[in-house]
Amino acid sequence: MSLVGNWSYPTNIKFGAGRIKELPEACAALGMKKPLLVTDRGLADLPITKETLNILDAAGLGRGLFSNVDPNPNETNLDAGVAAYKAGGHDGVIAFGGGSGLDLGKMVAFMAGQTRPVWDFEDIGDWWTRAEADAIAPIVAVPTTAGTGSEVGRASVITNSETHAKKIIFHPKVLPGVVICDPELTVGMPQFITAGTGLDAFAHCVEAFSSPHYHPMSQGIALEGMRLVKEYLPRAYADGSDIEARAQMMSAAAMGATAFMKGLGAIHAMSHPIGAVFNTHHGTTNAVCMPAVLEFNAPAIADRFNSAAAYLGISGGFDGFRAFVQDFNDSLGIPRKLGDLGVTQNAIPELVKGAIIDPSCGGNPVKLTEDNLSTLFQAAL
């Protein structure tokens, strides 16, 4: 495959098929001699994980593994991961997997040397400065899906198991020092995960492009990220072994997470509490919410999406783009309504209360209130 690159933006990325073999060199570059590989339960026994552990073992780096990670990781998972890290005498983390494994792995590296509770580092103001920066362990990130882009992110989403609220924990040094993007690791993804994670990347790009904040670099990345998803997600969905499509989707995932430094919005403000309460798949939830949010934000974003639609080869400007999104969801087997994901009418007040305090609200182009969020949830239900 000709899609190979070494990139230093937003961090050191080794991109290309077969590059998982370079994992020992990535660990060495960050000074790791005994890393802990953190992944989720579903991946722990799969061949790609076993082969990765074999690569580490052959290089004298051991077979340290922690996989007690829920689909929406919480502080209980985190405490267990930190305990495993300390008990094993590890000196760094390999965050391996989809969003849950990547987010939890990054947090294990972050919290292993902290004395304050994780909630003290929520992404509020300058709370991140409370952390002991020198105590943060080095991180190598290895994504096995193409969606969240957590491998190039400076934060993780952790669910509070008591309040069922998703919290964004931020620190600049949570950004992995090395990322290995090997599309061969994504070949085994089932169709529904391919669709859900791919549409997560698309939602990141759509919301970043919609955000009113000034960040022209992110704006450009978001636009090209949307194009890659539009062109290559159907191919990856139809043929999981299409390595070019898998590679382009890995790029789109990293681009989406880079772009949303500009901001997220109502899609994520809604999906975070839904995921926390109903344990839904994050990317799929984003996709279900997207048509209603586009309709809601139309007065503020129609002009910019008129030009975006032309670039994407979609006729009809914003209206054409909005219609494309619903058709795109349908073609990928995404349910049309939140009720199809198990969300119930009586939960809307609780979901609204979770959404209005979500940091994503600040990036929505139309100011969010409890009243209009309630209307949005009703429209998407």
NUBAVO-351578 format. One record per residue (C-alpha): residue in one letter; x, y, z. Coordinates in steps of 0.2 Angstrom, whole numbers, plus 2048, in hexadecimal, padded with zeros to 3 digits. Each point is the difference from the previous one (the first is absolute). Layout:
AXYZ;...
***
This chain:
M800800800;S8078117FB;L7F780A80F;V80F80180B;G80681080A;N80A80680F;W7F7810807;S80480B80F;Y7EF809800;P7F780080C;T80C7F3807;N80D7F37FA;I7F57F57F5;K8077F07F7;F7F37FD7F3;G7FF7F07F4;A7FB7EE7FF;G80B7F580A;R80880D80B;I7FA7F8810;K8117F77FE;E808810805;L7F8800811;P8107FC80A;E80980E7F7;A7F280C805;C8017FA812;A813803800;A7FE8117FA;L7F680580F;G80B7F680C;M7F47F2804;K8087F0805;K7F17F7808;P7F08077F8;L7EE7FC805;L7F47FD7F1;V7EF806805;T7F17FA7F5;D7EE7FB802;R7F97EF804;G7FA7FD7EE;L8128027F9;A80A7F780D;D7FF7EF7F9;L8008047ED;P80E7FC7F5;I8058127FD;T803802813;K8097F0802;E80B8047F1;T804811808;L8057F8810;N80B7F47F7;I80980F7F8;L803808811;D8057EF808;A80D7FD7F2;A807811803;G8037FC812;L7F180C805;G7F67F3809;R7ED7FC7FD;G7F880C80D;L7ED8017FC;F7F1808808;S7EF7FE7F8;N7F380380E;V7F980F7F5;D7EE8037FD;P7F98077F0;N7FD810809;P80F80080C;N7FD806812;E80B80480F;T7FE7EE806;N8097FA7F1;L80D80E802;D8037FB812;A8037EE7FB;G80B8057F2;V80B80B80B;A8027F280D;A8057F47F2;Y80D80D7FA;K807802811;A8007EE805;G8097FB7EF;G80E80D802;H7FC8087EF;D80880F7F9;G7F48057F2;V7EF7FC7F8;I7FC7F97EF;A7EE8067FD;F7F97F37F4;G7EF7FF7F8;G7F180B7FC;G7FA80F80A;S7FE7F6811;G8117F8800;L8098107FA;D7F780B80C;L8027F580F;G8127FC7FC;K8048137FF;M7F8802811;V80A7F2808;A8108097FA;F7FA810806;M7F97FB811;A80E7F3805;G80A80E808;Q7F280C806;T7FA802812;R7F08097FC;P7F07F87FA;V7FD7FF7ED;W7F180C801;D80C80E806;F8078007EE;E7F08037F7;D80180B7F0;I7FA81080A;G80B80F7FF;D8117FD806;W7FD7F180A;W80D7F67F6;T80D80A808;R7FC7F7811;A8097F07F9;E8127FB803;A8058027EE;D8117F7803;A7F77F1808;I7F67FC7EF;A8077F07F9;P8047FF7ED;I7F37FA7F4;V8007F77EF;A7EF7FF7F8;V7FB7F27F4;P7EE8037F9;T7F77F07FA;T7F18097FA;A7FE8107F5;G7F480C809;T804808811;G8118077FC;S8057FF812;E8117FB7FB;V8048127FB;G7F680780E;R805809810;A7F17FA80A;S7F67F1805;V7ED7FD803;I7FD7F7811;T7EF7FC806;N7FC803813;S7F87F0804;E7F680880F;T7F980F7F7;H8007F87EE;A8088107F9;K80D8007F3;K80F80B805;I80E8067F5;I8117FF808;F80D80B7F8;H813803801;P80C8047F2;K80B7F2805;V7F27F37FD;L8048027EE;P8097F07FB;G8128027FC;V8007F47F2;V7F17F97F6;I8007F17F5;C7F28007F3;D8007EF7F8;P7F17FD7F5;E8027EE800;L7FB800812;T7EE8067FB;V7FD7F37F3;G7F77F580C;M7F380D806;P7EE7FA7FD;Q7F580B7F5;F7F680880E;I810806809;T8078067EF;A7F180A7FE;G7FE807811;T813804802;G8018087EF;L7F180B803;D807805810;A80F8077F6;F7F38087F4;A7F780880F;H810807807;C8048097EF;V7EE8067FE;E800808812;A8118077FE;F7FB8087EF;S7F0807808;S80880780F;P801813801;H811801808;Y80F8067F6;H80C7F27FA;P8028007ED;M80D7F2801;S7F37F5808;Q7F28067F4;G80A7FA7F2;I8047EF808;A7EE7FE804;L7FB8037EE;E80C7F37F9;G7FC7F480D;M7ED8007FB;R8067FD7EE;L80A7F0805;V7F27F980A;K7F38037F2;E80B7F87F4;Y8087F1809;L7F47FB80E;P7F47F87F4;R80F7F67F9;A8067FB811;Y7EE7FB805;A7FD7F67F0;D8117F7800;G8097FF811;S8107FA7F8;D8028107F5;I810806807;E8008117F7;A7EF804807;R8057FA811;A81080B7FF;Q7F680F7FA;M7F47FE80E;M80E80080D;S8068107F9;A7EE807801;A7FF7FB812;A810809805;M7FA80F7F6;G7F0801809;A808800811;T80C80D7FA;A7F280B7F9;F7F680080F;M80D80A80A;K7F580E7F7;G7F17F980A;L7F27F4801;G7ED803802;A7EF7F9803;I8037EF7F8;H80D7FC80D;A7F780980E;M7F17F57FD;S80A7EF7FD;H80B802810;P7F17FE80C;I7F77F47F5;G80F7F4800;A803803813;V7ED7FB804;F7FC7F37F3;N8127FA7FC;T7FD8037ED;H80E7FF7F3;H8078127FF;G8038027EE;T7EF7F87FB;T7F880C80D;N80880F7F8;A7FA7FA7EF;V7EE7FE806;C800812807;M8098087F1;P7F08037F5;A7F780980E;V80E80A805;L8048067EE;E7EE8057FF;F80180A810;N8108097FC;A7FB8047EE;P7FE812802;A812802806;I8097F37F5;A7F68007EF;D80C80C7F7;R8107F7805;F7F97EF7FB;N7FA8077EF;S8138017FC;A8047F0809;A7F37F77F6;A8088067F0;Y8117FA805;L7F87EF805;G7F87FD7F0;I7EE802807;S7F380A7F7;G7F480B808;G80B80A80C;F7FB7FE813;D7EF7F77FC;G8097F47F5;F80D7FC80E;R7F37FE80D;A7F77F37F4;F8107F87FD;V8047FD812;Q7EF7F7803;D8037F57F0;F8127FD805;N7FA7FA811;D7F27F57F8;S80D7F87F4;L80B7FB80F;G7F27F880A;I7FE80E80D;P7F0801809;R7F680F7FD;K7FA804812;L808800811;G7F17F5805;D8077F27F5;L81080180C;G7F57FD80F;V7FF813805;T7EF803809;Q7F580F801;N800801813;A813802800;I8008107F6;P80180C810;E80F7F6806;L8088017EF;V7FD8127FF;K808803811;G8107F77FA;A8018087EF;I7FF812806;I80F7FE80B;D80A7F77F3;P80F80A7FA;S7FB7FC7EE;C7F280D802;G80C80E7FE;G8047FC7EE;N7EF7FF7F9;P7FC80E7F4;V7EE803808;K800803813;L7FA7F1809;T7F380180E;E7F67F380A;D7F18047F5;N8077FE7EF;L80A7F1805;S7F07F8806;T7F98047EF;L80F7F87F8;F7FF7F080A;Q7ED7FF7FB;A8048027EE;A80D7F3800;L7F77F480B;
***
